[in-house]
Amino acid sequence: MKKIVVTKIINKYEILLNVGKIDGIRKESKFDVIGKLDDVIDPITHESLGGLPYSKVRLKVKTLYPKMCICEDEQNCDQAEYLKMLSSGIFQANSVKNELNFDIDDYVDQQVDKAIYLNDEVLLLEEEPKRELQSYFPDNNNNNNKTRG
């Protein structure tokens, strides 16, 4: 697939990406606008490991065209969606995060730039994000399904 970038900032709520229906994008497609922190230096080899990528915002397709799409923040919803969530009692729970125990002298606080710029790199997310994580780990299901005998 071609490199996806922010092509135009339409207004405070919508941006245009340079991919559309002919690129395999669907109304359900989701994207992350990617930023990168400063280079990370390996403390042993002193080599650059590259910039640490992070997500500036997760986008959903609002309007799909053959060669482009208009996207908005995934958390945006219209009044009907909001009322439906409110009446059903379904709200996304905040995740609980435990702080790591580390030496404060080794901590470097880098400012994360969440602003979106023209030509920012954009990553197309898998339809089922949980599968994304499975690719990092070997398949342990075979070991768990073996019967003991």
C-alpha positions in Angstrom: 0.0 0.0 0.0 1.2 3.5 -0.7 2.3 5.9 2.0 -0.6 7.5 3.7 -0.3 11.1 4.8 -2.4 14.0 6.0 -3.2 15.8 2.7 -5.4 18.7 3.9 -6.7 20.0 7.2 -10.3 20.9 6.4 -11.4 22.4 9.7 -11.0 21.8 13.5 -12.7 18.5 13.3 -11.9 17.0 9.9 -8.8 16.1 7.9 -8.3 14.6 4.4 -6.1 11.6 3.8 -4.6 10.6 0.4 -6.3 7.1 0.3 -9.8 6.1 -0.6 -12.0 3.3 -1.8 -9.7 2.2 -4.7 -6.9 1.7 -2.1 -9.1 -0.7 -0.1 -10.2 1.8 2.5 -13.7 1.1 3.9 -16.2 3.2 6.0 -15.1 1.1 9.0 -11.4 1.7 8.5 -9.4 3.3 11.4 -6.1 5.2 11.2 -3.4 6.5 13.6 -1.7 9.8 12.9 1.9 9.1 13.8 4.5 11.3 15.5 8.0 10.5 16.6 10.0 11.5 19.7 13.7 12.3 19.5 16.2 9.6 18.7 16.6 7.0 21.4 20.3 6.2 22.0 21.3 2.7 23.1 23.1 3.1 26.4 25.5 0.2 25.7 26.4 0.7 22.0 25.6 4.4 21.8 23.9 3.8 18.5 20.8 5.6 17.5 17.7 3.3 17.7 15.6 5.8 15.8 12.7 8.0 16.9 10.1 6.4 19.2 6.7 6.5 17.3 3.5 7.4 19.1 -0.1 8.0 18.1 -1.2 11.6 17.9 -4.9 10.7 17.4 -6.9 7.7 16.2 -9.2 8.6 13.3 -12.3 7.1 11.8 -13.6 7.6 8.2 -16.4 10.1 8.0 -16.7 10.3 4.2 -15.2 7.9 1.7 -14.3 8.9 -1.9 -12.6 6.8 -4.6 -9.1 8.4 -4.0 -9.4 10.1 -0.6 -11.3 10.1 2.6 -12.3 12.6 5.2 -11.6 11.5 8.8 -12.4 12.7 12.3 -11.4 11.8 15.8 -12.6 8.2 16.6 -14.1 9.5 19.8 -16.4 11.9 18.0 -20.0 10.8 17.8 -23.3 12.3 16.7 -26.2 13.0 19.1 -28.0 9.8 18.1 -24.9 7.7 18.9 -24.4 9.5 22.2 -28.0 9.0 23.3 -27.9 5.3 22.3 -24.7 4.8 24.4 -26.3 6.8 27.3 -29.5 4.8 27.3 -27.7 1.4 27.1 -25.2 2.3 29.8 -22.3 1.5 27.5 -19.3 3.8 28.1 -15.7 2.9 27.5 -14.1 2.4 30.9 -10.8 4.1 31.5 -8.0 1.7 31.8 -6.0 1.4 35.0 -2.3 2.0 34.7 0.3 1.1 37.3 3.3 3.4 37.4 6.7 1.8 36.8 9.3 1.8 39.6 12.4 3.5 38.1 15.3 5.7 39.1 14.2 9.3 38.7 17.7 10.3 37.6 17.3 8.1 34.5 13.9 9.7 33.5 13.9 12.1 30.6 10.6 13.9 30.1 10.0 14.5 26.4 7.2 16.7 25.2 4.7 14.9 23.0 3.5 17.0 20.1 -0.2 16.1 19.5 -0.6 18.7 16.8 -1.5 17.4 13.3 0.5 18.7 10.4 0.3 18.4 6.6 2.2 15.3 5.4 2.1 13.7 8.9 2.5 9.9 8.4 -0.7 7.9 8.9 -1.0 4.2 9.8 -3.9 2.1 8.6 -5.0 -0.1 11.5 -6.1 -3.7 11.3 -9.9 -4.3 11.4 -9.4 -6.2 14.6 -6.7 -4.4 16.7 -6.2 -7.5 19.0 -4.8 -9.5 16.1 -2.1 -6.8 15.8 -0.6 -7.7 19.1 -0.6 -11.5 18.4 1.9 -11.0 15.6 4.5 -10.0 18.2 4.2 -13.3 20.2 4.7 -16.9 19.1 1.6 -19.0 18.9 1.2 -20.5 22.4 -2.2 -21.9 21.7 -0.8 -25.2 20.4 1.0 -25.7 23.7 -2.1 -24.9 25.8 -4.4 -27.3 23.8 -2.2 -30.4 24.2 -3.7 -33.0 26.4 -1.6 -34.4 29.2 -1.2 -38.1 29.1 
